[in-house]
Amino acid sequence: MIALKIFMIALTVLFALFLLSLVIYFFNLDMKFAAAMTPVMNKYYDWQKRKRQAKQNKSREAGSDE
């Protein structure tokens, strides 16, 4: 009896996930989310680039001081 309840819960969860995937596919929500995240990701990558360039400039200055 308990195995049947576990099976029904697992089946319900899988069915809900399937319906969620259909909604995401139908409304193209994954691409809309990616488009909304692009500015945020660009800020992060630009910050990383500035950090890397500052580190390179610092090592160049330290190398030229010698």
Wavefront OBJ file of the C-alpha trace (Angstrom):
o trace
v 0.000 0.000 0.000
v 2.806 2.425 0.877
v 4.602 1.532 -2.367
v 1.483 2.515 -4.327
v 1.352 5.895 -2.577
v 5.027 6.507 -3.334
v 4.483 5.506 -6.959
v 1.468 7.819 -7.286
v 3.385 10.752 -5.761
v 6.323 10.147 -8.122
v 3.940 9.893 -11.077
v 2.218 13.147 -10.060
v 5.552 14.957 -9.746
v 6.705 13.711 -13.143
v 3.419 14.746 -14.747
v 3.649 18.217 -13.184
v 7.218 18.613 -14.453
v 6.086 17.513 -17.911
v 3.295 20.105 -17.932
v 5.742 22.761 -16.754
v 8.106 21.905 -19.606
v 5.243 22.257 -22.096
v 4.348 25.697 -20.739
v 7.997 26.800 -20.931
v 8.243 25.499 -24.497
v 4.919 26.982 -25.647
v 5.636 30.498 -24.370
v 9.382 30.342 -25.226
v 10.207 31.312 -21.645
v 13.755 29.994 -21.740
v 14.785 32.458 -24.459
v 12.915 35.292 -22.761
v 14.793 34.537 -19.558
v 18.102 34.415 -21.433
v 17.360 37.783 -23.078
v 16.522 39.306 -19.703
v 19.729 37.930 -18.167
v 22.013 39.250 -20.941
v 22.526 42.733 -19.411
v 23.231 41.223 -16.005
v 25.729 38.762 -17.440
v 27.404 41.503 -19.503
v 27.956 43.537 -16.338
v 29.541 40.515 -14.681
v 31.812 39.737 -17.639
v 32.824 43.392 -17.988
v 33.667 43.459 -14.281
v 35.823 40.348 -14.694
v 37.558 41.913 -17.706
v 38.332 45.118 -15.798
v 39.638 43.070 -12.867
v 41.886 41.020 -15.158
v 43.194 44.136 -16.930
v 43.920 45.865 -13.613
v 45.895 42.822 -12.482
v 47.882 42.811 -15.746
v 48.585 46.540 -15.457
v 49.721 46.105 -11.881
v 52.107 43.291 -12.841
v 53.469 45.372 -15.736
v 54.080 48.324 -13.422
v 55.797 46.092 -10.900
v 57.934 44.580 -13.665
v 58.938 47.970 -15.069
v 59.949 49.262 -11.636
v 62.737 46.683 -11.376
l 1 2 3 4 5 6 7 8 9 10 11 12 13 14 15 16 17 18 19 20 21 22 23 24 25 26 27 28 29 30 31 32 33 34 35 36 37 38 39 40 41 42 43 44 45 46 47 48 49 50 51 52 53 54 55 56 57 58 59 60 61 62 63 64 65 66
